[in-house]
Amino acid sequence: MIKILRSQDVWQPKLGAPRGNRNHFRHGRSTTASKDMRKRIADFRRRAKAALEDAKKIAANEAAGDDDRAGERGENKPKGILAYAGC
């Protein structure tokens, strides 16, 4: 016969502050600072991905000889991808 133990009969690890302690230090994934940092990282990754796609398009246009920013009007063409990024 197998005896099924109740949750009170099984050892449970004691993690964090005791129940009812409203003054315990809150930390981890759900803090405001952590949420803000994750939002900033996601925004940075989103902007970096968009910039990389733009750079790939510009490089493909330069390789194909299709430069729509200068050329027909006798302007000097920018040199390299960094010229388009404003660097």
ChimeraX attribute file (.defattr): number of C-alpha atoms within 10 A of each C-alpha:
attribute: neighborCount
match mode: 1-to-1
recipient: residues
	/A:1	3
	/A:2	4
	/A:3	5
	/A:4	7
	/A:5	8
	/A:6	7
	/A:7	8
	/A:8	7
	/A:9	8
	/A:10	8
	/A:11	7
	/A:12	8
	/A:13	6
	/A:14	7
	/A:15	6
	/A:16	9
	/A:17	12
	/A:18	9
	/A:19	7
	/A:20	7
	/A:21	8
	/A:22	9
	/A:23	7
	/A:24	11
	/A:25	9
	/A:26	11
	/A:27	10
	/A:28	10
	/A:29	10
	/A:30	10
	/A:31	10
	/A:32	11
	/A:33	12
	/A:34	13
	/A:35	13
	/A:36	12
	/A:37	11
	/A:38	13
	/A:39	12
	/A:40	12
	/A:41	12
	/A:42	12
	/A:43	12
	/A:44	12
	/A:45	12
	/A:46	11
	/A:47	12
	/A:48	12
	/A:49	12
	/A:50	12
	/A:51	13
	/A:52	11
	/A:53	12
	/A:54	15
	/A:55	16
	/A:56	13
	/A:57	13
	/A:58	17
	/A:59	16
	/A:60	13
	/A:61	13
	/A:62	15
	/A:63	10
	/A:64	9
	/A:65	9
	/A:66	13
	/A:67	16
	/A:68	10
	/A:69	12
	/A:70	12
	/A:71	12
	/A:72	9
	/A:73	7
	/A:74	7
	/A:75	9
	/A:76	10
	/A:77	12
	/A:78	13
	/A:79	9
	/A:80	11
	/A:81	16
	/A:82	10
	/A:83	10
	/A:84	13
	/A:85	10
	/A:86	6
	/A:87	6
